[in-house]
Amino acid sequence: MIWEEVNGQIPAGHKLLFADGDRTHLELSNLILITDAQMAIMNKNHLTGVDPDLTKAGLLIATIMSTTSKKSKELNEGR
């Protein structure tokens, strides 16, 4: 509700991630909007944790991995 009050409804295919992993730390600065695909990559590769900066770095890694995968599929389909 905190995130939605400021940013509106959470879009379909997205969820909120607690940057420090603490679901009781309900501050806007601790909430990160991510896609389901990013969440899957972060969970699979253990890219979340108790340090918000490391979680944000993990999100960048997940974004790169997701984008690389999409581009690779596009290239393979174009052959």
All heavy atoms as a GROMACS GRO file, in nm:
protein
  605
    1MET      N    1   0.083  -0.119   0.000
    1MET     CA    2   0.000   0.000   0.000
    1MET      C    3   0.086   0.125   0.000
    1MET      O    4   0.050   0.223  -0.064
    1MET     CB    5  -0.093  -0.001   0.120
    1MET     CG    6  -0.203  -0.106   0.108
    1MET     SD    7  -0.306  -0.132   0.253
    1MET     CE    8  -0.364   0.030   0.292
    2ILE      N    9   0.199   0.120   0.069
    2ILE     CA   10   0.289   0.236   0.076
    2ILE      C   11   0.338   0.271  -0.063
    2ILE      O   12   0.336   0.388  -0.104
    2ILE     CB   13   0.408   0.207   0.171
    2ILE    CG1   14   0.358   0.189   0.313
    2ILE    CG2   15   0.512   0.317   0.162
    2ILE    CD1   16   0.460   0.133   0.408
    3TRP      N   17   0.383   0.170  -0.138
    3TRP     CA   18   0.435   0.194  -0.272
    3TRP      C   19   0.324   0.246  -0.364
    3TRP      O   20   0.345   0.340  -0.440
    3TRP     CB   21   0.495   0.065  -0.327
    3TRP     CG   22   0.578   0.086  -0.449
    3TRP    CD1   23   0.711   0.112  -0.453
    3TRP    CD2   24   0.534   0.086  -0.585
    3TRP    NE1   25   0.752   0.128  -0.583
    3TRP    CE2   26   0.645   0.113  -0.666
    3TRP    CE3   27   0.410   0.066  -0.645
    3TRP    CZ2   28   0.638   0.119  -0.803
    3TRP    CZ3   29   0.402   0.073  -0.783
    3TRP    CH2   30   0.515   0.100  -0.861
    4GLU      N   31   0.205   0.186  -0.354
    4GLU     CA   32   0.095   0.224  -0.441
    4GLU      C   33   0.044   0.365  -0.412
    4GLU      O   34  -0.004   0.432  -0.504
    4GLU     CB   35  -0.018   0.122  -0.430
    4GLU     CG   36   0.017  -0.010  -0.495
    4GLU     CD   37  -0.096  -0.110  -0.494
    4GLU    OE1   38  -0.196  -0.089  -0.421
    4GLU    OE2   39  -0.084  -0.211  -0.565
    5GLU      N   40   0.052   0.411  -0.290
    5GLU     CA   41   0.009   0.547  -0.256
    5GLU      C   42   0.091   0.650  -0.333
    5GLU      O   43   0.040   0.754  -0.372
    5GLU     CB   44   0.020   0.572  -0.106
    5GLU     CG   45  -0.085   0.505  -0.024
    5GLU     CD   46  -0.067   0.526   0.125
    5GLU    OE1   47   0.021   0.605   0.166
    5GLU    OE2   48  -0.140   0.461   0.202
    6VAL      N   49   0.218   0.621  -0.355
    6VAL     CA   50   0.308   0.715  -0.422
    6VAL      C   51   0.313   0.690  -0.572
    6VAL      O   52   0.314   0.784  -0.652
    6VAL     CB   53   0.450   0.706  -0.362
    6VAL    CG1   54   0.548   0.791  -0.438
    6VAL    CG2   55   0.448   0.743  -0.215
    7ASN      N   56   0.314   0.563  -0.613
    7ASN     CA   57   0.342   0.527  -0.752
    7ASN      C   58   0.224   0.470  -0.829
    7ASN      O   59   0.235   0.444  -0.947
    7ASN     CB   60   0.455   0.423  -0.755
    7ASN     CG   61   0.581   0.478  -0.695
    7ASN    OD1   62   0.642   0.568  -0.750
    7ASN    ND2   63   0.620   0.427  -0.580
    8GLY      N   64   0.114   0.446  -0.763
    8GLY     CA   65   0.000   0.385  -0.831
    8GLY      C   66   0.006   0.234  -0.822
    8GLY      O   67   0.093   0.176  -0.757
    9GLN      N   68  -0.088   0.170  -0.891
    9GLN     CA   69  -0.102   0.025  -0.884
    9GLN      C   70   0.022  -0.045  -0.940
    9GLN      O   71   0.084   0.001  -1.035
    9GLN     CB   72  -0.225  -0.018  -0.962
    9GLN     CG   73  -0.259  -0.164  -0.949
    9GLN     CD   74  -0.391  -0.197  -1.019
    9GLN    OE1   75  -0.450  -0.115  -1.087
    9GLN    NE2   76  -0.435  -0.319  -1.002
   10ILE      N   77   0.055  -0.158  -0.881
   10ILE     CA   78   0.166  -0.239  -0.929
   10ILE      C   79   0.124  -0.299  -1.063
   10ILE      O   80   0.020  -0.364  -1.072
   10ILE     CB   81   0.201  -0.350  -0.828
   10ILE    CG1   82   0.248  -0.288  -0.696
   10ILE    CG2   83   0.307  -0.445  -0.885
   10ILE    CD1   84   0.264  -0.386  -0.582
   11PRO      N   85   0.204  -0.276  -1.167
   11PRO     CA   86   0.166  -0.327  -1.300
   11PRO      C   87   0.164  -0.480  -1.304
   11PRO      O   88   0.237  -0.546  -1.229
   11PRO     CB   89   0.277  -0.274  -1.392
   11PRO     CG   90   0.349  -0.169  -1.314
   11PRO     CD   91   0.328  -0.200  -1.170
   12ALA      N   92   0.085  -0.534  -1.395
   12ALA     CA   93   0.082  -0.679  -1.415
   12ALA      C   94   0.221  -0.726  -1.453
   12ALA      O   95   0.294  -0.657  -1.524
   12ALA     CB   96  -0.018  -0.714  -1.525
   13GLY      N   97   0.258  -0.843  -1.404
   13GLY     CA   98   0.389  -0.899  -1.435
   13GLY      C   99   0.501  -0.841  -1.352
   13GLY      O  100   0.618  -0.861  -1.383
   14HIS      N  101   0.467  -0.768  -1.248
   14HIS     CA  102   0.566  -0.707  -1.160
   14HIS      C  103   0.534  -0.741  -1.014
   14HIS      O  104   0.423  -0.778  -0.982
   14HIS     CB  105   0.564  -0.554  -1.174
   14HIS     CG  106   0.617  -0.506  -1.304
   14HIS    ND1  107   0.548  -0.518  -1.422
   14HIS    CD2  108   0.734  -0.446  -1.336
   14HIS    CE1  109   0.620  -0.465  -1.520
   14HIS    NE2  110   0.733  -0.422  -1.470
   15LYS      N  111   0.632  -0.725  -0.930
   15LYS     CA  112   0.613  -0.739  -0.786
   15LYS      C  113   0.710  -0.648  -0.713
   15LYS      O  114   0.800  -0.592  -0.775
   15LYS     CB  115   0.628  -0.884  -0.741
   15LYS     CG  116   0.745  -0.960  -0.797
   15LYS     CD  117   0.754  -1.106  -0.756
   15LYS     CE  118   0.649  -1.204  -0.783
   15LYS     NZ  119   0.572  -1.231  -0.893
   16LEU      N  120   0.688  -0.635  -0.584
   16LEU     CA  121   0.778  -0.553  -0.502
   16LEU      C  122   0.877  -0.642  -0.430
   16LEU      O  123   0.842  -0.750  -0.382
   16LEU     CB  124   0.698  -0.471  -0.400
   16LEU     CG  125   0.612  -0.360  -0.458
   16LEU    CD1  126   0.530  -0.294  -0.347
   16LEU    CD2  127   0.696  -0.258  -0.531
   17LEU      N  128   0.999  -0.595  -0.424
   17LEU     CA  129   1.107  -0.666  -0.355
   17LEU      C  130   1.153  -0.579  -0.239
   17LEU      O  131   1.169  -0.457  -0.255
   17LEU     CB  132   1.223  -0.689  -0.453
   17LEU     CG  133   1.350  -0.750  -0.399
   17LEU    CD1  134   1.326  -0.896  -0.357
   17LEU    CD2  135   1.460  -0.744  -0.504
   18PHE      N  136   1.171  -0.639  -0.123
   18PHE     CA  137   1.226  -0.567  -0.008
   18PHE      C  138   1.378  -0.567  -0.024
   18PHE      O  139   1.441  -0.672  -0.020
   18PHE     CB  140   1.184  -0.633   0.123
   18PHE     CG  141   1.037  -0.618   0.152
   18PHE    CD1  142   0.947  -0.711   0.104
   18PHE    CD2  143   0.990  -0.511   0.224
   18PHE    CE1  144   0.811  -0.698   0.128
   18PHE    CE2  145   0.855  -0.496   0.250
   18PHE     CZ  146   0.765  -0.589   0.201
   19ALA      N  147   1.436  -0.450  -0.041
   19ALA     CA  148   1.580  -0.438  -0.071
   19ALA      C  149   1.667  -0.504   0.035
   19ALA      O  150   1.770  -0.563   0.003
   19ALA     CB  151   1.619  -0.292  -0.089
   20ASP      N  152   1.625  -0.493   0.161
   20ASP     CA  153   1.706  -0.552   0.268
   20ASP      C  154   1.656  -0.690   0.310
   20ASP      O  155   1.706  -0.748   0.406
   20ASP     CB  156   1.712  -0.459   0.390
   20ASP     CG  157   1.578  -0.437   0.458
   20ASP    OD1  158   1.477  -0.497   0.414
   20ASP    OD2  159   1.575  -0.360   0.556
   21GLY      N  160   1.558  -0.743   0.237
   21GLY     CA  161   1.505  -0.876   0.266
   21GLY      C  162   1.413  -0.882   0.387
   21GLY      O  163   1.359  -0.987   0.419
   22ASP      N  164   1.391  -0.770   0.453
   22ASP     CA  165   1.309  -0.764   0.575
   22ASP      C  166   1.168  -0.717   0.540
   22ASP      O  167   1.147  -0.599   0.511
   22ASP     CB  168   1.373  -0.670   0.677
   22ASP     CG  169   1.296  -0.659   0.806
   22ASP    OD1  170   1.187  -0.720   0.820
   22ASP    OD2  171   1.344  -0.588   0.897
   23ARG      N  172   1.072  -0.811   0.542
   23ARG     CA  173   0.935  -0.778   0.505
   23ARG      C  174   0.863  -0.690   0.607
   23ARG      O  175   0.752  -0.645   0.583
   23ARG     CB  176   0.856  -0.906   0.482
   23ARG     CG  177   0.904  -0.981   0.361
   23ARG     CD  178   0.826  -1.109   0.341
   23ARG     NE  179   0.877  -1.178   0.224
   23ARG     CZ  180   0.807  -1.259   0.149
   23ARG    NH1  181   0.681  -1.284   0.180
   23ARG    NH2  182   0.861  -1.318   0.045
   24THR      N  183   0.926  -0.666   0.720
   24THR     CA  184   0.866  -0.577   0.819
   24THR      C  185   0.920  -0.435   0.807
   24THR      O  186   0.870  -0.344   0.871
   24THR     CB  187   0.889  -0.628   0.963
   24THR    OG1  188   1.029  -0.626   0.992
   24THR    CG2  189   0.834  -0.768   0.981
   25HIS      N  190   1.021  -0.415   0.723
   25HIS     CA  191   1.081  -0.283   0.700
   25HIS      C  192   1.002  -0.214   0.589
   25HIS      O  193   1.039  -0.217   0.472
   25HIS     CB  194   1.229  -0.299   0.661
   25HIS     CG  195   1.300  -0.170   0.642
   25HIS    ND1  196   1.427  -0.163   0.596
   25HIS    CD2  197   1.262  -0.041   0.661
   25HIS    CE1  198   1.466  -0.038   0.586
   25HIS    NE2  199   1.367   0.038   0.626
   26LEU      N  200   0.893  -0.150   0.629
   26LEU     CA  201   0.796  -0.095   0.535
   26LEU      C  202   0.821   0.053   0.506
   26LEU      O  203   0.739   0.139   0.537
   26LEU     CB  204   0.654  -0.115   0.589
   26LEU     CG  205   0.613  -0.259   0.614
   26LEU    CD1  206   0.478  -0.265   0.683
   26LEU    CD2  207   0.614  -0.338   0.486
   27GLU      N  208   0.934   0.081   0.444
   27GLU     CA  209   0.964   0.216   0.399
   27GLU      C  210   0.974   0.215   0.248
   27GLU      O  211   1.023   0.119   0.188
   27GLU     CB  212   1.097   0.264   0.459
   27GLU     CG  213   1.093   0.288   0.607
   27GLU     CD  214   1.224   0.344   0.660
   27GLU    OE1  215   1.292   0.416   0.585
   27GLU    OE2  216   1.257   0.313   0.774
   28LEU      N  217   0.930   0.323   0.186
   28LEU     CA  218   0.932   0.332   0.041
   28LEU      C  219   1.074   0.309  -0.014
   28LEU      O  220   1.091   0.243  -0.117
   28LEU     CB  221   0.879   0.468  -0.003
   28LEU     CG  222   0.855   0.488  -0.152
   28LEU    CD1  223   0.757   0.385  -0.206
   28LEU    CD2  224   0.805   0.628  -0.178
   29SER      N  225   1.173   0.358   0.056
   29SER     CA  226   1.312   0.343   0.009
   29SER      C  227   1.358   0.197   0.011
   29SER      O  228   1.460   0.164  -0.050
   29SER     CB  229   1.406   0.427   0.096
   29SER     OG  230   1.402   0.382   0.231
   30ASN      N  231   1.285   0.110   0.080
   30ASN     CA  232   1.322  -0.031   0.089
   30ASN      C  233   1.246  -0.117  -0.013
   30ASN      O  234   1.268  -0.237  -0.021
   30ASN     CB  235   1.296  -0.084   0.230
   30ASN     CG  236   1.359  -0.218   0.255
   30ASN    OD1  237   1.472  -0.245   0.218
   30ASN    ND2  238   1.284  -0.306   0.318
   31LEU      N  239   1.158  -0.055  -0.091
   31LEU     CA  240   1.076  -0.129  -0.186
   31LEU      C  241   1.126  -0.104  -0.329
   31LEU      O  242   1.148   0.009  -0.370
   31LEU     CB  243   0.930  -0.086  -0.175
   31LEU     CG  244   0.867  -0.107  -0.038
   31LEU    CD1  245   0.728  -0.047  -0.035
   31LEU    CD2  246   0.864  -0.254  -0.002
   32ILE      N  247   1.143  -0.214  -0.404
   32ILE     CA  248   1.191  -0.206  -0.542
   32ILE      C  249   1.090  -0.278  -0.631
   32ILE      O  250   1.057  -0.394  -0.607
   32ILE     CB  251   1.329  -0.274  -0.556
   32ILE    CG1  252   1.431  -0.213  -0.460
   32ILE    CG2  253   1.378  -0.264  -0.700
   32ILE    CD1  254   1.562  -0.292  -0.454
   33LEU      N  255   1.043  -0.210  -0.735
   33LEU     CA  256   0.953  -0.272  -0.832
   33LEU      C  257   1.037  -0.350  -0.932
   33LEU      O  258   1.129  -0.295  -0.993
   33LEU     CB  259   0.872  -0.164  -0.904
   33LEU     CG  260   0.772  -0.216  -1.006
   33LEU    CD1  261   0.656  -0.288  -0.936
   33LEU    CD2  262   0.719  -0.101  -1.091
   34ILE      N  263   1.007  -0.479  -0.947
   34ILE     CA  264   1.080  -0.563  -1.041
   34ILE      C  265   0.983  -0.648  -1.121
   34ILE      O  266   0.868  -0.668  -1.080
   34ILE     CB  267   1.184  -0.653  -0.969
   34ILE    CG1  268   1.116  -0.754  -0.878
   34ILE    CG2  269   1.285  -0.570  -0.893
   34ILE    CD1  270   1.211  -0.857  -0.820
   35THR      N  271   1.030  -0.698  -1.234
   35THR     CA  272   0.945  -0.784  -1.316
   35THR      C  273   0.949  -0.927  -1.259
   35THR      O  274   1.041  -0.963  -1.185
   35THR     CB  275   0.993  -0.788  -1.462
   35THR    OG1  276   1.121  -0.850  -1.467
   35THR    CG2  277   0.999  -0.648  -1.522
   36ASP      N  278   0.852  -1.006  -1.299
   36ASP     CA  279   0.852  -1.147  -1.259
   36ASP      C  280   0.977  -1.217  -1.310
   36ASP      O  281   1.035  -1.301  -1.240
   36ASP     CB  282   0.727  -1.217  -1.312
   36ASP     CG  283   0.598  -1.169  -1.245
   36ASP    OD1  284   0.605  -1.110  -1.135
   36ASP    OD2  285   0.490  -1.192  -1.303
   37ALA      N  286   1.020  -1.182  -1.432
   37ALA     CA  287   1.140  -1.243  -1.489
   37ALA      C  288   1.264  -1.209  -1.407
   37ALA      O  289   1.349  -1.295  -1.380
   37ALA     CB  290   1.158  -1.199  -1.634
   38GLN      N  291   1.275  -1.083  -1.366
   38GLN     CA  292   1.389  -1.042  -1.282
   38GLN      C  293   1.387  -1.117  -1.149
   38GLN      O  294   1.491  -1.163  -1.102
   38GLN     CB  295   1.386  -0.891  -1.257
   38GLN     CG  296   1.418  -0.809  -1.378
   38GLN     CD  297   1.387  -0.662  -1.358
   38GLN    OE1  298   1.286  -0.626  -1.296
   38GLN    NE2  299   1.472  -0.576  -1.412
   39MET      N  300   1.268  -1.130  -1.090
   39MET     CA  301   1.256  -1.201  -0.963
   39MET      C  302   1.299  -1.347  -0.978
   39MET      O  303   1.371  -1.400  -0.893
   39MET     CB  304   1.112  -1.194  -0.910
   39MET     CG  305   1.092  -1.271  -0.780
   39MET     SD  306   1.189  -1.205  -0.643
   39MET     CE  307   1.069  -1.097  -0.571
   40ALA      N  308   1.257  -1.410  -1.086
   40ALA     CA  309   1.295  -1.550  -1.109
   40ALA      C  310   1.446  -1.565  -1.121
   40ALA      O  311   1.506  -1.655  -1.061
   40ALA     CB  312   1.227  -1.603  -1.236
   41ILE      N  313   1.509  -1.474  -1.194
   41ILE     CA  314   1.655  -1.478  -1.210
   41ILE      C  315   1.724  -1.453  -1.077
   41ILE      O  316   1.821  -1.520  -1.041
   41ILE     CB  317   1.702  -1.377  -1.317
   41ILE    CG1  318   1.653  -1.422  -1.455
   41ILE    CG2  319   1.853  -1.361  -1.315
   41ILE    CD1  320   1.669  -1.317  -1.564
   42MET      N  321   1.674  -1.355  -1.002
   42MET     CA  322   1.736  -1.322  -0.873
   42MET      C  323   1.725  -1.439  -0.776
   42MET      O  324   1.820  -1.471  -0.706
   42MET     CB  325   1.674  -1.195  -0.815
   42MET     CG  326   1.710  -1.071  -0.895
   42MET     SD  327   1.643  -0.920  -0.827
   42MET     CE  328   1.755  -0.894  -0.690
   43ASN      N  329   1.608  -1.505  -0.774
   43ASN     CA  330   1.590  -1.620  -0.685
   43ASN      C  331   1.679  -1.736  -0.727
   43ASN      O  332   1.744  -1.798  -0.643
   43ASN     CB  333   1.444  -1.663  -0.681
   43ASN     CG  334   1.358  -1.569  -0.600
   43ASN    OD1  335   1.405  -1.496  -0.514
   43ASN    ND2  336   1.230  -1.567  -0.630
   44LYS      N  337   1.681  -1.764  -0.855
   44LYS     CA  338   1.760  -1.877  -0.907
   44LYS      C  339   1.909  -1.859  -0.880
   44LYS      O  340   1.979  -1.956  -0.852
   44LYS     CB  341   1.736  -1.890  -1.057
   44LYS     CG  342   1.812  -2.004  -1.121
   44LYS     CD  343   1.783  -2.014  -1.269
   44LYS     CE  344   1.863  -2.126  -1.332
   44LYS     NZ  345   1.841  -2.136  -1.476
   45ASN      N  346   1.956  -1.735  -0.887
   45ASN     CA  347   2.099  -1.707  -0.874
   45ASN      C  348   2.137  -1.647  -0.737
   45ASN      O  349   2.249  -1.598  -0.721
   45ASN     CB  350   2.144  -1.614  -0.987
   45ASN     CG  351   2.132  -1.682  -1.121
   45ASN    OD1  352   2.213  -1.767  -1.154
   45ASN    ND2  353   2.029  -1.647  -1.197
   46HIS      N  354   2.044  -1.650  -0.643
   46HIS     CA  355   2.069  -1.602  -0.507
   46HIS      C  356   2.123  -1.459  -0.507
   46HIS      O  357   2.225  -1.428  -0.444
   46HIS     CB  358   2.165  -1.695  -0.433
   46HIS     CG  359   2.126  -1.839  -0.441
   46HIS    ND1  360   2.019  -1.890  -0.370
   46HIS    CD2  361   2.175  -1.942  -0.514
   46HIS    CE1  362   2.006  -2.018  -0.398
   46HIS    NE2  363   2.099  -2.053  -0.486
   47LEU      N  364   2.053  -1.370  -0.578
   47LEU     CA  365   2.097  -1.232  -0.592
   47LEU      C  366   2.025  -1.136  -0.500
   47LEU      O  367   2.031  -1.015  -0.519
   47LEU     CB  368   2.079  -1.188  -0.739
   47LEU     CG  369   2.163  -1.264  -0.841
   47LEU    CD1  370   2.126  -1.221  -0.982
   47LEU    CD2  371   2.312  -1.244  -0.815
   48THR      N  372   1.957  -1.187  -0.399
   48THR     CA  373   1.895  -1.102  -0.298
   48THR      C  374   1.963  -1.127  -0.165
   48THR      O  375   2.025  -1.231  -0.145
   48THR     CB  376   1.744  -1.130  -0.284
   48THR    OG1  377   1.727  -1.267  -0.246
   48THR    CG2  378   1.671  -1.105  -0.414
   49GLY      N  379   1.952  -1.032  -0.076
   49GLY     CA  380   2.015  -1.050   0.054
   49GLY      C  381   1.971  -0.946   0.154
   49GLY      O  382   1.869  -0.879   0.134
   50VAL      N  383   2.048  -0.931   0.258
   50VAL     CA  384   2.013  -0.838   0.365
   50VAL      C  385   2.074  -0.700   0.343
   50VAL      O  386   2.039  -0.606   0.412
   50VAL     CB  387   2.055  -0.892   0.504
   50VAL    CG1  388   1.979  -1.020   0.536
   50VAL    CG2  389   2.204  -0.916   0.512
   51ASP      N  390   2.165  -0.688   0.248
   51ASP     CA  391   2.227  -0.558   0.218
   51ASP      C  392   2.157  -0.497   0.097
   51ASP      O  393   2.164  -0.553  -0.014
   51ASP     CB  394   2.375  -0.578   0.189
   51ASP     CG  395   2.449  -0.448   0.165
   51ASP    OD1  396   2.393  -0.358   0.098
   51ASP    OD2  397   2.562  -0.435   0.215
   52PRO      N  398   2.088  -0.385   0.116
   52PRO     CA  399   2.014  -0.324   0.005
   52PRO      C  400   2.102  -0.294  -0.117
   52PRO      O  401   2.057  -0.309  -0.231
   52PRO     CB  402   1.958  -0.195   0.065
   52PRO     CG  403   1.952  -0.220   0.210
   52PRO     CD  404   2.068  -0.311   0.241
   53ASP      N  405   2.225  -0.252  -0.095
   53ASP     CA  406   2.313  -0.221  -0.208
   53ASP      C  407   2.345  -0.347  -0.288
   53ASP      O  408   2.350  -0.343  -0.412
   53ASP     CB  409   2.442  -0.154  -0.160
   53ASP     CG  410   2.419  -0.013  -0.109
   53ASP    OD1  411   2.323   0.053  -0.156
   53ASP    OD2  412   2.496   0.031  -0.022
   54LEU      N  413   2.366  -0.458  -0.220
   54LEU     CA  414   2.393  -0.583  -0.291
   54LEU      C  415   2.269  -0.633  -0.364
   54LEU      O  416   2.279  -0.687  -0.475
   54LEU     CB  417   2.444  -0.689  -0.194
   54LEU     CG  418   2.584  -0.664  -0.138
   54LEU    CD1  419   2.623  -0.775  -0.039
   54LEU    CD2  420   2.687  -0.654  -0.249
   55THR      N  421   2.152  -0.614  -0.304
   55THR     CA  422   2.028  -0.652  -0.371
   55THR      C  423   2.008  -0.568  -0.497
   55THR      O  424   1.970  -0.620  -0.603
   55THR     CB  425   1.907  -0.637  -0.277
   55THR    OG1  426   1.926  -0.725  -0.166
   55THR    CG2  427   1.776  -0.671  -0.347
   56LYS      N  428   2.037  -0.438  -0.490
   56LYS     CA  429   2.025  -0.351  -0.606
   56LYS      C  430   2.126  -0.391  -0.714
   56LYS      O  431   2.094  -0.389  -0.833
   56LYS     CB  432   2.042  -0.206  -0.566
   56LYS     CG  433   1.924  -0.155  -0.484
   56LYS     CD  434   1.947  -0.016  -0.430
   56LYS     CE  435   1.832   0.024  -0.337
   56LYS     NZ  436   1.855   0.152  -0.272
   57ALA      N  437   2.246  -0.431  -0.674
   57ALA     CA  438   2.345  -0.480  -0.769
   57ALA      C  439   2.296  -0.611  -0.831
   57ALA      O  440   2.312  -0.634  -0.952
   57ALA     CB  441   2.480  -0.500  -0.700
   58GLY      N  442   2.234  -0.697  -0.750
   58GLY     CA  443   2.177  -0.821  -0.801
   58GLY      C  444   2.068  -0.794  -0.903
   58GLY      O  445   2.056  -0.866  -1.002
   59LEU      N  446   1.990  -0.689  -0.881
   59LEU     CA  447   1.886  -0.651  -0.976
   59LEU      C  448   1.948  -0.609  -1.109
   59LEU      O  449   1.898  -0.645  -1.216
   59LEU     CB  450   1.798  -0.540  -0.920
   59LEU     CG  451   1.691  -0.485  -1.014
   59LEU    CD1  452   1.598  -0.596  -1.062
   59LEU    CD2  453   1.613  -0.375  -0.946
   60LEU      N  454   2.057  -0.537  -1.104
   60LEU     CA  455   2.127  -0.498  -1.228
   60LEU      C  456   2.176  -0.622  -1.303
   60LEU      O  457   2.162  -0.631  -1.425
   60LEU     CB  458   2.244  -0.405  -1.196
   60LEU     CG  459   2.206  -0.266  -1.146
   60LEU    CD1  460   2.332  -0.190  -1.104
   60LEU    CD2  461   2.130  -0.189  -1.251
   61ILE      N  462   2.230  -0.717  -1.230
   61ILE     CA  463   2.277  -0.842  -1.291
   61ILE      C  464   2.159  -0.916  -1.353
   61ILE      O  465   2.168  -0.965  -1.466
   61ILE     CB  466   2.350  -0.929  -1.187
   61ILE    CG1  467   2.481  -0.863  -1.145
   61ILE    CG2  468   2.375  -1.070  -1.241
   61ILE    CD1  469   2.545  -0.923  -1.022
   62ALA      N  470   2.049  -0.924  -1.281
   62ALA     CA  471   1.929  -0.993  -1.333
   62ALA      C  472   1.877  -0.923  -1.458
   62ALA      O  473   1.834  -0.990  -1.553
   62ALA     CB  474   1.821  -0.998  -1.226
   63THR      N  475   1.882  -0.792  -1.461
   63THR     CA  476   1.836  -0.716  -1.578
   63THR      C  477   1.925  -0.746  -1.698
   63THR      O  478   1.876  -0.768  -1.809
   63THR     CB  479   1.836  -0.565  -1.547
   63THR    OG1  480   1.748  -0.542  -1.436
   63THR    CG2  481   1.790  -0.483  -1.666
   64ILE      N  482   2.055  -0.750  -1.676
   64ILE     CA  483   2.149  -0.783  -1.784
   64ILE      C  484   2.124  -0.924  -1.834
   64ILE      O  485   2.119  -0.949  -1.956
   64ILE     CB  486   2.294  -0.766  -1.737
   64ILE    CG1  487   2.324  -0.618  -1.714
   64ILE    CG2  488   2.393  -0.827  -1.837
   64ILE    CD1  489   2.454  -0.591  -1.639
   65MET      N  490   2.106  -1.018  -1.742
   65MET     CA  491   2.082  -1.157  -1.782
   65MET      C  492   1.952  -1.170  -1.860
   65MET      O  493   1.945  -1.241  -1.961
   65MET     CB  494   2.081  -1.248  -1.658
   65MET     CG  495   2.216  -1.259  -1.592
   65MET     SD  496   2.211  -1.349  -1.435
   65MET     CE  497   2.196  -1.517  -1.496
   66SER      N  498   1.847  -1.103  -1.816
   66SER     CA  499   1.718  -1.109  -1.883
   66SER      C  500   1.726  -1.047  -2.022
   66SER      O  501   1.676  -1.104  -2.120
   66SER     CB  502   1.613  -1.036  -1.799
   66SER     OG  503   1.488  -1.034  -1.863
   67THR      N  504   1.789  -0.932  -2.033
   67THR     CA  505   1.803  -0.864  -2.161
   67THR      C  506   1.887  -0.946  -2.257
   67THR      O  507   1.853  -0.960  -2.376
   67THR     CB  508   1.865  -0.724  -2.142
   67THR    OG1  509   1.782  -0.650  -2.052
   67THR    CG2  510   1.878  -0.650  -2.274
   68THR      N  511   1.996  -1.004  -2.208
   68THR     CA  512   2.082  -1.088  -2.291
   68THR      C  513   2.005  -1.208  -2.344
   68THR      O  514   2.016  -1.244  -2.461
   68THR     CB  515   2.205  -1.134  -2.211
   68THR    OG1  516   2.276  -1.019  -2.164
   68THR    CG2  517   2.298  -1.220  -2.294
   69SER      N  518   1.926  -1.270  -2.258
   69SER     CA  519   1.847  -1.386  -2.299
   69SER      C  520   1.746  -1.349  -2.407
   69SER      O  521   1.731  -1.421  -2.506
   69SER     CB  522   1.775  -1.445  -2.177
   69SER     OG  523   1.692  -1.550  -2.214
   70LYS      N  524   1.677  -1.236  -2.390
   70LYS     CA  525   1.579  -1.192  -2.488
   70LYS      C  526   1.645  -1.164  -2.623
   70LYS      O  527   1.595  -1.203  -2.728
   70LYS     CB  528   1.507  -1.065  -2.440
   70LYS     CG  529   1.407  -1.089  -2.330
   70LYS     CD  530   1.345  -0.958  -2.286
   70LYS     CE  531   1.263  -0.977  -2.161
   70LYS     NZ  532   1.213  -0.850  -2.107
   71LYS      N  533   1.759  -1.094  -2.620
   71LYS     CA  534   1.829  -1.060  -2.744
   71LYS      C  535   1.879  -1.186  -2.814
   71LYS      O  536   1.874  -1.196  -2.936
   71LYS     CB  537   1.945  -0.964  -2.716
   71LYS     CG  538   1.902  -0.828  -2.671
   71LYS     CD  539   1.828  -0.755  -2.781
   71LYS     CE  540   1.787  -0.616  -2.736
   71LYS     NZ  541   1.709  -0.545  -2.836
   72SER      N  542   1.927  -1.281  -2.737
   72SER     CA  543   1.977  -1.406  -2.794
   72SER      C  544   1.863  -1.481  -2.863
   72SER      O  545   1.881  -1.534  -2.975
   72SER     CB  546   2.039  -1.492  -2.684
   72SER     OG  547   2.083  -1.614  -2.737
   73LYS      N  548   1.746  -1.486  -2.800
   73LYS     CA  549   1.630  -1.552  -2.859
   73LYS      C  550   1.588  -1.482  -2.988
   73LYS      O  551   1.555  -1.546  -3.088
   73LYS     CB  552   1.514  -1.556  -2.762
   73LYS     CG  553   1.532  -1.654  -2.649
   73LYS     CD  554   1.416  -1.651  -2.553
   73LYS     CE  555   1.444  -1.743  -2.434
   73LYS     NZ  556   1.338  -1.732  -2.334
   74GLU      N  557   1.590  -1.348  -2.987
   74GLU     CA  558   1.555  -1.272  -3.106
   74GLU      C  559   1.650  -1.302  -3.221
   74GLU      O  560   1.607  -1.320  -3.335
   74GLU     CB  561   1.556  -1.122  -3.076
   74GLU     CG  562   1.443  -1.075  -2.989
   74GLU     CD  563   1.457  -0.929  -2.946
   74GLU    OE1  564   1.547  -0.859  -2.997
   74GLU    OE2  565   1.378  -0.886  -2.861
   75LEU      N  566   1.778  -1.308  -3.192
   75LEU     CA  567   1.878  -1.338  -3.294
   75LEU      C  568   1.860  -1.479  -3.350
   75LEU      O  569   1.870  -1.501  -3.470
   75LEU     CB  570   2.018  -1.320  -3.239
   75LEU     CG  571   2.064  -1.176  -3.214
   75LEU    CD1  572   2.199  -1.173  -3.144
   75LEU    CD2  573   2.071  -1.099  -3.344
   76ASN      N  574   1.832  -1.574  -3.263
   76ASN     CA  575   1.814  -1.712  -3.307
   76ASN      C  576   1.687  -1.729  -3.389
   76ASN      O  577   1.684  -1.810  -3.481
   76ASN     CB  578   1.813  -1.807  -3.188
   76ASN     CG  579   1.950  -1.823  -3.126
   76ASN    OD1  580   2.052  -1.809  -3.194
   76ASN    ND2  581   1.954  -1.852  -2.997
   77GLU      N  582   1.583  -1.654  -3.358
   77GLU     CA  583   1.459  -1.661  -3.434
   77GLU      C  584   1.474  -1.596  -3.570
   77GLU      O  585   1.405  -1.633  -3.665
   77GLU     CB  586   1.344  -1.593  -3.357
   77GLU     CG  587   1.301  -1.672  -3.235
   77GLU     CD  588   1.198  -1.597  -3.150
   77GLU    OE1  589   1.162  -1.483  -3.185
   77GLU    OE2  590   1.157  -1.652  -3.048
   78GLY      N  591   1.566  -1.504  -3.584
   78GLY     CA  592   1.588  -1.432  -3.709
   78GLY      C  593   1.670  -1.510  -3.809
   78GLY      O  594   1.685  -1.470  -3.923
   79ARG      N  595   1.723  -1.624  -3.771
   79ARG     CA  596   1.808  -1.703  -3.862
   79ARG      C  597   1.727  -1.773  -3.967
   79ARG      O  598   1.624  -1.818  -3.962
   79ARG     CB  599   1.888  -1.807  -3.784
   79ARG     CG  600   1.996  -1.741  -3.703
   79ARG     CD  601   2.079  -1.846  -3.636
   79ARG     NE  602   2.185  -1.779  -3.560
   79ARG     CZ  603   2.271  -1.842  -3.486
   79ARG    NH1  604   2.268  -1.971  -3.475
   79ARG    NH2  605   2.363  -1.776  -3.422
   0.00000   0.00000   0.00000
